[in-house]
Amino acid sequence: MISGKNIPGASPVRELLARKESGSGPHPPRPLDHLAFAILTDIGAAPAVALAALDRLRREFVDWNEARVARSQEIVRTLGREIAGVEQAAIRIKEEYNAFFDKRGALGFDFLASGKPGETRWSLRQLLPHLGKGAILLLLYEFSVGASLPISDAAIKQAKKDGIAGKNTDRNQLARVLADNMHPAEACLLVQYWELEASGHPYGEAGKRGGGQAAKKEKKPAGKAKKGKK
C-alpha cells in the first residue's frame, strides 16, 4: 500500500498511483524487495515472473526478517516451482538478506539518510553488490537527501499518457511535480510503474538489457528536484 508522510490534499499524481496500486498487474519492488528481484532475474526469471513471485512473498511473510529466517523450502514453495533454479534463488535470498542483517544489524535503509549521495552509493554497492544501477538510484532518491530521481524518456512518455506531464515537460520538470506532490517512496513507485508499462521492466529498457545485474548504460537522473526531508 502507499506509505510515507502525509502531504496535505489529494493530487493527480497521488490519485494516479493509488489507481495503479489497486490494479491487477505486476507491482514494482519496494525498497527491500530490490535485492530479491535482482536475484530472481539473475537466475533467469522474466521481470513479470519475478514481480509475481515478490507479490507472493509479501503475502506469505510478514516482512523480510521473517523470510530470511524461514526454511529454504518455505521460500521455494512461495516463489513457485515454475521458476527455473528456484531452489538456488531461495538459498541466495536467505544468504543475501542474512548477510545484510549481519552487516547492518537490521534490514532497512535509514542509514542512507546520514551521508551524501556519492558516499551512500558506494555503501550500497558494498552492502548489496547484486543491485543494479536502477535500483541503487531509486534507493538513493528515497532515503538519501539531495539525490535525484531517475526518470527516463520512456517514463516521461508514460507520464504524458497518464496526463501528468504536458507536451513539452522535461525530466527536471516532471521530477519537480513528483517532489512537490509525493513522498519520495511514492515517487519511486510511480516511476517504476511507468517503466514497467513502457518496457516490462521496473528499471526501464536499460534494466531489461542488463538483467539482474542492471544496466551498463542508463539515462542520467533528473537534476535536483527534491525538497529536504527527514
N, C-alpha and C positions, 0 to 999 in steps of 0.2 A: 504494500500500500504506500501511498505518497506519505512522506515524512519530512520533518525538518521544521525550522522556525516558522512561526505564523507571519505571513505578510498580509497586512490589512486589505480586505476586499478581494473579490474574485477578479481574475484577469483572464483574457482569452487564452494565454499560453498555459495557465494552470488548469483551466477547464479542458483544454485540448489534451493535456497529459492525463487528466482523470479519465477521459474517454478512452485513451489508448490503454491505460492500465486496466480498465474494465473489459477490454476486448479479449477475444479468444486466441489471438496469435501469440507467437513466442514473446516472452518478456525479457528485456535485456538484463545482463548481470548487475547485481548490486555490488557494493564495494568488496565484500569478502568472497563474492562469487567469482570474481575475475580470475583467481588462481585456478579454481576447479574448471572453469570454462577453458582456460589455456591448456590444462592437462588433457581434457576431453578432446579438444580439437587437435592437439599434438599427436594423439594416438590415431587420428584419422576420422573422428566423428564430424559430420557436417555441422555447421553452426546451428541450424534449426534443431537437429537431433540433440546437440549439446545443451541448448537452451531448454528444450523439453525435459531433459534429464535434470537440469538445475531446478526446474519448477517442481519436479517430483521430490528432490532432496529438500526443498523448502517446506513442502507439505509433511514429509516424513519426520524430519528432525527439527527440534525447537530452534537450534542455531548451529553454527559451525563448531562450537565447542562440543556439542553432543555428537556431531558427525565424526569429529576427529578421534573420539574415544570409542566409537562404535566398532563392532567387528567388521572386518572387510566384507564378509558375506552379506551383512545387512546393507552395506553401501552398494554392492553388486546388485542385489535384488531391487533396490530402489532405482538405481541408474537404468537398469533394464539390460537383459542379456542379448538384446538385438544389437547392442553396441559392440563392435568387434574390439577385442582387447579390453573388455570391461573389467576383468579381474586385475589386470595391470593398472588400469586407471584408478580403481578403488584403493589399491596399495599405495600408489603415488599420492593420491589425495590425502590419505591418512598421514603419510610420511611428511608431505609438504606442510600441512596445517599443524602438525605436531612440531615441526622444525620452526615454523613461525612462532608458535606459542612458547617454545623453549627459548628463543632469542629475545622475544619482547615481554614474556610473562603474561600476555593476554592476546586475544585476537581482536585487533582494532587498529585504526589509523590515526587516532588522535595525536600521536607523536609527530605527525607531519606538520601540525599547526605551529610548531615551535621553531621551524627552520625556514630558510629561504628556498624557493623552488629548485634552484640548482643543487643545493645540498640534499634536499629531500628526494629529488630524482635519483641521486646516487644511492641514497639509503634504500630506496625501493628496489633498485636493481640488485643491490647486495642481498637484501632480505628475500626477494621474490624473483629470482633470475628467470623463471618461466614466463613472467609477464611480458607482453609485447608493448610497443610504444603507445598504441592507442589506449590500452588500459592504464598505463602509467600516467599519461596526460590527463585522463579523466579523474584518477585518484588525486593527482596534484591539485586540480581545479577544485575538487570537492573539499579537500582538507587543508591545503596549504594556501595561506593568504598571499595574494599577489600573482598566483598562477593564472594562466589563460585557458579558456575553454576551446578545445579543438573542434572547429567547425569546418567541414569540407564543403566543396562546391555542391556535391550531391545533397548534403544536409540542407543547404540554402534552398536548393530546388524543391525539396520536400516541404520546407517551411513555407515557401510560396504557394504550393499546392494546398496547404492547410490554412492559408490566409493569414499567416503570422508575419510573413515578410512581404514587402512590396516589390514591384518590378525591379527597382534599382537598389534594393537593400544589399549591402555588402557584409562581409564576415564580422567586422567590428560592430556594425550597427545591430546585427542580429544578436551578437553577444551582449550588447548593452540592453536590448529588450529583455533577454532572459535574465540578466543580472538584476534588473530593476523590478522584476515581477516574480522571481522564483528563488527558492533556496538553492544553493549550488548542487545539492543532491538531486533535486528535481530537474535542474537544467541538464545534468549529466544523463539522466534517464531519457529526457525528451530528445536530446541529440542522438542517443543510441537508437531510439525508435525511428528517427529519420534515417539513420544509416542502415538500419535493418530493412526499411521499406525500399531504400534505394539500391542496396547491394546484396541483401540477405545476410549481412554480417554486422554485428554491433559496432565494429570499428571501421566500417566502410570498405571500399574496394581495396585499400592498402592492406587492411587486416585480412581480407578474403584471400589475397595473393600470398600473404605471409603465413597463414595458418596459425597454430598455437603460439608460435614464437614471434608473431606480429610482423609489422611492416618494416621494410628497409627504407621505403620512401613513403612519406605521408605529408599531407598538406600542413603548412605551418599553422600553429594555433592562432586564434584571433588575438589581436592586441589587448592589452589590459582593459577589462571592461567591468571588473567586479569591485563592488564596494567592500571595504574591510569587514570582516566578520569575526565572531568569537573574540 
